[in-house]
Amino acid sequence: MRRAIWQNLLDWKSRENHKPLIIRGVRQCGKTWILKEFAEHCYEDYIYLNFEGNPQLKAIFLADLDPVRIIQELELLNNRRIDVGKTLIIFDEIQFCNEALTSLKYFNENMPAASIVAAGSLLGLALSKPLSFPVGKVDFLDLYPLSFSEFILACGEDLIYERLQQLQAADDMPASIHPKLKNLLQEYFFTGGMPEAVYSWVKNRDPEEVAMIQRSILDSYELDFAKHAPDRDFEKLSLIWHAVPAQLAQQNQKFIFNRVREGYRGRDLESSLQWLISAGLVYKVSKISKPSIPLSAYSDDSFFKLYLCDIGLMRAMADIPIMSIKQQDSLFAEFKGAITENFVLNELYTTGIHPYFWKSKQTAEVDFVCRVGTNIIPIEVKADENVRSRSLSVYTEKYKPDITVRMSMKKPGNDPPMYSIPLYLAGKLQDWFK
């Protein structure tokens, strides 16, 4: 699979005296695979070291954090030479060894010629001991589940991918590929972006196999709840996690804690919610009172919505069959708005856009408001071709934005400041309006 992060890895490698690199992301989003591919294609040699369940490896970092000694002992443990100038050293699951995480500081200061990449779950890195983190001594890259454009590549649609990369905001979409993109998007709504699920779909086209993989990933996340979270919080974590799809489908104005379980209030669940956010499993989108820079200064963190990290996992939790998505039947209709909104949110996050939403004192509500470059852009999300939106009109009349975006299943149509963008181009926002 070709991943967009590849160019970022090449850029890191080309920088003189680059710092050790940490790849962050949720479990099973492809961190290990991309690092091994990078090593095999871009280095003369590499050594792969996994800290999970490896006490001998961890022990090397307990004596002291001298890079010279560490390299020597890694060579002895693995019975192979490490050429510091030519060997890429991969520390996988580094969150299982705080001392190894700290050692990156000393590699940066005392052995800058070493090329070190580390992979760790967002959760583990967030839970690392404060003194262990090498602040300012490492570079970071974030890896997400496959975006829709990466899914197109995985499906072998290279020409469509290349055409979309060249497309500008004012361009017309060729009529011949609009139906094909809509069909691919429906498939992506089912598979989501977890690499194993996408690979299975591309290879076998078996929806049951994809669903089984997604259920396995969901099970592994809940095992992480039990492994890392305090016992008293496990039930709360699970309740919040499972409440996200249902609350989005109900089109709540905000996430409502007492719907997680009757009697629970915000203060009972706040720490568990922050745990899920730190793990990268849910995204929190807060309400803003007005669209001014910085948006964070006008946000209300107590009034928010929650979204899942992957659209395929959301579909799996809601148990929506692929045929329901393809046929647009009544079962899918109940979740169509929530899935579409979650899809757009995932596409924005993948490109580095962390949006808010806006709501008037009455009933008008704009799904997302985000800063792209110097522009504050309101985004209205529609699940089909019906694009009537009173809320966006209220916002536009009140704030007179320079750019307004409506995303739907319709073909592109621009009448600045209004840009009508097909849902399958949601990931282009950063390129077009930066």
C-alpha positions in Angstrom: 0.0 0.0 0.0 1.3 3.4 -0.9 0.9 5.8 2.1 1.1 9.6 2.0 3.5 9.6 4.9 6.2 8.1 2.7 7.3 11.5 1.4 7.5 12.8 5.0 9.8 9.9 5.8 12.0 10.7 2.8 12.1 14.3 3.9 13.2 13.3 7.3 16.0 11.0 6.0 17.3 13.8 3.7 17.7 16.3 6.6 21.3 16.6 7.8 21.7 15.5 11.5 18.0 14.6 11.7 16.7 13.8 15.2 15.3 10.4 16.1 11.8 10.1 14.7 8.7 8.9 16.5 5.7 7.6 14.4 2.5 8.0 16.4 -0.9 6.5 15.7 -3.6 4.2 17.0 -2.9 0.5 17.1 -3.1 -1.4 13.8 -3.0 1.7 11.5 0.2 0.5 9.8 3.1 2.0 11.7 5.2 -1.2 11.8 4.6 -2.0 8.1 5.5 1.5 6.8 8.7 1.6 8.8 9.8 -1.8 7.5 9.0 -0.8 4.0 10.9 2.4 4.4 13.9 0.6 5.8 14.0 -2.0 3.0 13.7 0.6 0.2 15.8 3.4 1.6 18.6 2.0 3.7 21.4 -0.5 3.1 20.4 -2.3 6.3 18.0 -2.1 9.2 17.5 -3.8 12.5 14.0 -4.2 13.9 13.5 -4.2 17.7 10.2 -4.8 19.4 9.9 -3.9 23.1 6.5 -5.6 23.7 7.1 -8.8 25.7 10.9 -8.6 25.3 12.5 -8.3 28.7 16.1 -8.9 27.3 15.7 -5.9 25.0 14.4 -3.7 27.8 17.2 -4.7 30.1 19.8 -3.1 27.8 18.3 0.3 28.6 18.3 -0.1 32.4 22.0 0.2 33.2 22.6 3.6 31.7 21.6 5.5 28.5 25.0 5.7 26.8 24.3 5.3 23.1 27.7 3.6 22.4 27.1 0.9 25.0 23.5 0.5 23.9 24.5 -0.1 20.3 27.2 -2.6 21.4 24.7 -4.6 23.4 22.1 -4.5 20.7 24.7 -6.0 18.4 25.4 -8.8 20.9 21.7 -9.5 21.6 20.9 -9.8 17.9 24.3 -11.3 16.7 24.7 -8.7 14.0 26.7 -5.6 13.3 25.1 -2.1 13.3 26.7 0.4 11.1 25.5 3.7 12.7 25.9 5.6 9.4 24.0 3.0 7.2 21.7 1.0 9.4 18.2 2.2 10.3 17.3 1.2 13.8 13.6 0.6 14.4 12.3 0.7 18.0 8.8 -0.7 17.8 6.2 -0.5 20.6 8.6 1.9 22.4 5.9 2.9 24.9 6.7 -0.4 26.7 10.1 0.9 27.7 10.3 4.4 29.2 14.1 4.1 29.4 14.3 3.5 25.6 12.1 6.5 25.1 14.4 8.6 27.2 17.5 7.2 25.4 16.4 9.0 22.2 17.5 12.3 23.8 21.0 10.9 24.3 21.2 9.5 20.8 20.3 12.9 19.4 22.9 14.7 21.5 25.8 12.2 21.5 25.3 10.1 18.4 23.6 12.3 15.8 24.7 10.1 12.9 22.4 7.3 14.0 19.2 6.9 12.1 16.5 5.9 14.6 12.8 5.6 14.0 10.4 4.6 16.8 6.8 3.5 16.6 4.3 3.8 19.5 0.6 3.9 20.1 -0.8 7.2 21.0 -2.1 5.8 24.2 1.3 4.4 25.3 3.1 7.6 24.5 0.5 9.6 26.4 0.9 7.4 29.4 4.7 7.5 29.4 6.3 8.8 32.6 6.9 12.6 32.4 10.6 12.4 33.0 11.0 9.8 30.2 9.9 11.9 27.3 12.7 13.5 25.2 11.1 16.9 24.7 12.7 18.8 21.9 15.1 16.0 21.0 12.8 14.0 18.6 10.8 14.6 15.5 7.2 13.4 15.2 5.0 12.1 12.4 1.4 11.0 12.9 0.0 8.0 10.9 -3.7 7.7 10.6 -5.8 4.9 9.0 -5.8 5.1 5.2 -7.5 8.2 3.9 -10.0 7.9 1.0 -7.3 8.9 -1.5 -5.0 6.2 -0.1 -7.9 3.8 -0.4 -8.2 4.7 -4.1 -4.6 3.8 -4.6 -5.0 0.5 -2.7 -7.8 -0.4 -5.0 -5.5 0.0 -8.0 -7.1 3.2 -9.3 -3.9 5.0 -10.0 -5.1 7.2 -12.8 -8.1 8.4 -10.8 -5.8 9.2 -7.9 -3.4 11.1 -10.1 -6.3 13.1 -11.6 -7.6 14.0 -8.2 -4.1 15.1 -7.1 -4.1 17.6 -10.0 -7.6 18.9 -9.5 -8.1 22.5 -8.3 -11.0 23.9 -6.5 -12.4 25.7 -9.5 -12.0 22.7 -11.9 -14.9 20.6 -13.1 -14.9 16.9 -12.3 -15.0 14.7 -15.4 -18.5 13.3 -15.7 -17.0 9.8 -16.5 -15.4 9.3 -13.1 -18.0 10.8 -10.8 -20.1 7.6 -10.5 -17.0 5.5 -10.0 -15.8 7.7 -7.2 -19.2 7.6 -5.6 -19.1 3.8 -5.7 -15.5 3.7 -4.3 -16.7 6.0 -1.5 -19.5 3.6 -0.6 -17.0 0.8 -0.4 -14.8 3.0 1.8 -17.7 3.7 4.1 -17.8 -0.1 4.7 -14.1 -0.9 4.9 -12.8 2.3 6.5 -9.0 2.8 6.5 -7.5 0.1 8.7 -4.9 -1.4 6.5 -5.8 -5.1 7.2 -9.4 -4.5 6.4 -8.6 -2.6 3.2 -6.1 -5.3 2.1 -8.7 -8.0 2.7 -11.3 -6.1 0.7 -9.1 -5.4 -2.3 -7.8 -9.0 -2.4 -11.0 -11.0 -1.7 -14.0 -8.7 -1.9 -15.5 -10.6 1.0 -17.6 -8.3 3.3 -17.8 -11.0 6.0 -14.0 -11.2 6.2 -13.7 -7.4 6.4 -16.3 -7.3 9.2 -14.4 -10.1 11.1 -11.2 -8.1 10.9 -12.9 -5.0 12.1 -14.5 -6.8 15.0 -11.0 -8.2 15.9 -9.6 -4.7 15.9 -12.4 -3.5 18.1 -11.8 -6.4 20.5 -8.1 -5.6 20.7 -8.9 -2.0 21.6 -11.1 -3.1 24.5 -8.3 -5.4 25.6 -6.1 -2.2 25.7 -8.7 -0.6 28.0 -8.3 -3.5 30.4 -4.5 -3.6 30.1 -3.7 0.1 30.5 -6.7 1.8 32.3 -7.3 1.7 36.0 -9.8 -1.0 37.0 -12.3 1.6 38.2 -12.4 3.2 34.7 -12.7 0.2 32.5 -16.5 0.1 32.5 -16.7 3.9 31.9 -14.3 3.7 28.9 -16.3 0.9 27.4 -19.6 2.8 27.8 -18.3 6.0 26.3 -16.7 4.1 23.4 -19.9 2.3 22.5 -22.0 5.4 22.9 -20.3 7.4 20.2 -22.0 5.9 17.1 -25.4 5.9 18.8 -25.2 9.5 19.9 -24.0 10.7 16.5 -26.9 8.8 14.8 -29.4 10.5 17.0 -28.0 13.8 15.8 -27.6 15.1 19.3 -26.6 18.8 19.5 -23.8 17.6 21.7 -22.4 14.4 23.4 -24.7 13.8 26.4 -23.1 12.1 29.4 -26.3 10.8 31.0 -27.1 9.0 27.9 -24.0 6.9 28.3 -25.7 5.5 31.4 -28.5 7.1 33.4 -27.1 8.9 36.5 -23.6 9.6 35.0 -22.6 13.2 34.8 -19.7 14.9 33.1 -17.4 14.9 36.1 -17.9 11.1 36.5 -16.7 10.4 33.0 -14.2 13.2 32.2 -11.0 11.2 33.0 -12.2 8.2 31.0 -13.1 10.4 28.0 -9.7 12.1 28.1 -8.1 8.6 28.1 -9.9 7.7 24.9 -8.9 11.1 23.3 -5.3 10.6 24.3 -5.4 7.1 22.8 -6.5 8.7 19.5 -9.6 6.5 19.4 -12.1 9.3 19.6 -11.9 12.9 18.3 -13.5 15.7 20.3 -15.0 18.6 18.3 -16.0 21.5 20.5 -18.5 24.3 19.9 -17.3 27.8 19.2 -19.3 31.0 20.0 -17.9 32.8 17.0 -15.5 32.1 14.1 -12.5 34.3 15.0 -8.8 33.5 15.2 -7.7 31.7 17.3 -10.8 29.4 17.2 -9.6 27.8 20.4 -10.2 31.1 22.3 -13.9 30.9 21.5 -14.5 27.2 22.1 -16.6 25.7 24.9 -14.9 22.4 25.8 -17.9 21.4 27.9 -20.2 21.4 24.7 -18.8 19.0 22.2 -19.4 16.0 19.9 -17.4 12.8 19.6 -16.3 11.0 16.5 -14.4 7.7 16.0 -10.9 7.4 14.6 -12.0 5.3 11.6 -15.2 5.2 9.6 -15.0 1.4 9.1 -14.8 0.8 12.8 -17.8 3.0 13.3 -19.8 1.1 10.7 -18.7 -2.2 12.4 -19.9 -0.9 15.8 -23.2 0.0 14.3 -23.3 -3.4 12.5 -24.4 -2.0 9.2 -24.0 -4.5 6.3 -22.3 -3.5 3.1 -25.4 -4.1 1.1 -27.3 -1.7 3.3 -24.8 1.0 2.3 -24.8 0.1 -1.4 -28.6 -0.1 -1.5 -29.1 2.9 0.7 -31.8 1.0 2.6 -33.6 2.0 5.8 -31.0 0.4 8.1 -28.3 2.6 6.6 -30.6 5.6 6.5 -30.6 5.8 10.3 -26.8 6.1 10.3 -26.1 7.8 7.0 -25.7 11.3 8.4 -23.5 10.2 11.2 -21.2 8.0 9.0 -20.9 10.8 6.5 -20.0 13.4 9.1 -17.5 11.0 10.7 -16.0 10.4 7.3 -15.4 14.2 6.7 -14.0 14.6 10.2 -11.5 11.7 9.5 -10.4 13.3 6.2 -9.9 16.7 7.8 -7.8 15.2 10.7 -5.7 13.2 8.2 -4.6 16.5 6.6 -3.9 18.2 9.8 -7.2 20.1 10.2 -8.8 19.9 13.7 -12.2 21.5 13.3 -14.8 22.9 15.7 -18.6 23.3 15.1 -20.8 26.4 15.4 -24.3 26.6 16.8 -26.5 29.7 17.2 -28.5 30.5 20.2 -31.6 29.2 18.3 -31.4 26.1 16.2 -28.9 26.8 13.4 -25.8 24.6 13.4 -22.8 24.3 11.1 -21.2 20.8 11.1 -17.5 22.0 11.1 -15.7 25.3 11.3 -11.9 25.2 10.7 -8.9 27.4 10.0 -7.1 26.6 6.7 -4.2 29.0 6.2 -5.6 32.5 7.1 -9.2 31.4 6.2 -11.9 30.4 8.6 -14.1 28.0 6.6 -17.6 26.8 7.6 -18.4 23.3 6.3 -21.9 21.9 5.9 -22.0 18.1 5.4 -24.8 16.4 3.4 -25.1 12.7 3.0 -26.8 12.8 -0.4 -27.6 15.3 -3.2 -30.1 17.4 -1.2 -28.0 20.4 -0.3 -30.6 22.8 1.2 -29.2 24.2 4.4 -30.8 26.9 6.5 -28.0 26.7 9.1 -25.3 27.5 6.6 -27.4 30.5 5.3 -27.8 31.8 8.9 -24.0 31.5 9.5 -23.2 33.2 6.1 -25.6 36.1 6.7 -24.2 36.6 10.2 -20.4 36.4 9.5 -20.0 37.0 5.8 -17.2 34.4 5.3 -14.8 34.7 2.3 -15.1 30.9 1.7 -18.0 28.6 2.4 -18.0 24.9 1.7 -20.8 22.5 1.2 -19.9 18.8 0.9 -22.4 16.3 -0.6 -22.8 13.6 -3.2 -23.3 16.2 -5.9 -20.7 16.9 -8.5 -18.5 20.0 -8.0 -20.1 23.4 -8.5 -18.6 26.7 -7.5 -20.1 30.1 -7.1 -17.6 31.9 -4.8 -17.7 32.4 -1.9 -19.7 29.1 -2.0 -17.8 26.0 -3.0 -19.9 22.8 -3.5 -17.4 19.9 -3.1 -18.2 16.2 -3.5 -17.6 14.2 -0.3 -14.9 12.2 -2.0 -12.8 15.4 -2.3 -13.0 16.3 1.5 -9.3 15.6 1.8 -8.4 18.4 -0.7 -9.5 21.3 1.5 -6.0 21.9 3.0 -4.4 22.0 -0.5 -7.0 24.2 -2.0 -7.5 26.9 0.6 -4.2 27.1 2.4 
